Amino acid sequence: MFPRITNVRYLKDYWLELTFSDGVSAELDFRERIVGRGGVFTPLEDLDAFRQVEVDPEAKTLVWPNGVDFCPDVLYSEATGRPLPIKQLA
């Protein structure tokens, strides 16, 4: 398990600055995760709605009021370039 998100800051457009529990900080563009995906992502195409992002106090990942969230391990992997661990099947 990778470190969890401790802080998020809206920058511009679909860019967010994430800070993780190990002190790593990174700026990530969420445009491809949001725009044109449809479904629960449609409301987040409106930047006013996108800006409402928060860190979930329990899961320690990004969450929006409409329930959208992202896997913190995937975000950490993208932020650092570290590959996700591969789970061995028995």
VENJOKA-V762064 format. One record per run of one state. SS is the DSSP state (H for helix, E for strand, C for the rest). FROM is the first residue (numbers start at 1). LEN is the number of residues. If there is no record, write none. Layout:
# VENJOKA-V762064
ss=<SS;SS>
from=<FROM;FROM>
len=<LEN;LEN>
This chain:
# VENJOKA-V762064
ss=<C;E;C;E;C;E;C;H;C;H;C;H;C;E;C;E;C;E;C;H;C>
from=<1;5;13;15;21;25;30;31;35;39;46;47;51;54;56;62;64;69;70;72;81>
len=<4;8;2;6;4;5;1;4;4;7;1;4;3;2;6;2;5;1;2;9;10>
